[in-house]
Amino acid sequence: MRSCHVWYLLAAAAIALSGCVVYQTPSGYYVQSYQTTYDRAWSAATGAMQDAGMQIVSSDYAAGIARGAKDGIDATVSVARQADGTTRVQFDAKSSERDPGLAQRFSTAYERRMGR
């Protein structure tokens, strides 16, 4: 009688395990991550500040404001969603006469990070 119960348990386990399915991605296909325009612009803008030699001293993703500093030069990057679905990025630096190429380095780094 005991061996009968063991067979029933083994049969139930086999039936339960046969219901498990493993899905694999067919070869040649890939999963692409989704990132919004705002996310890409924010990431590119903050990265471009660092690429331009600035140290980010504060950032607020939700507000779209990042502040940086370099050798006494204060800079702000603002990233804003616009009504038409586009994203506007603005770079402002105070005392940029100390480093006149700063804005251009930021712009070049930003464009490179955006893949342009």
Secondary structure as GFF3:
##gff-version 3
##sequence-region A 1 116
A	DSSP	alpha_helix	2	18	.	.	.	ID=ss1
A	DSSP	alpha_helix	37	51	.	.	.	ID=ss2
A	DSSP	beta_strand	55	60	.	.	.	ID=ss3
A	DSSP	beta_strand	65	70	.	.	.	ID=ss4
A	DSSP	beta_strand	73	81	.	.	.	ID=ss5
A	DSSP	beta_strand	87	94	.	.	.	ID=ss6
A	DSSP	three_ten_helix	96	98	.	.	.	ID=ss7
A	DSSP	alpha_helix	102	113	.	.	.	ID=ss8
###
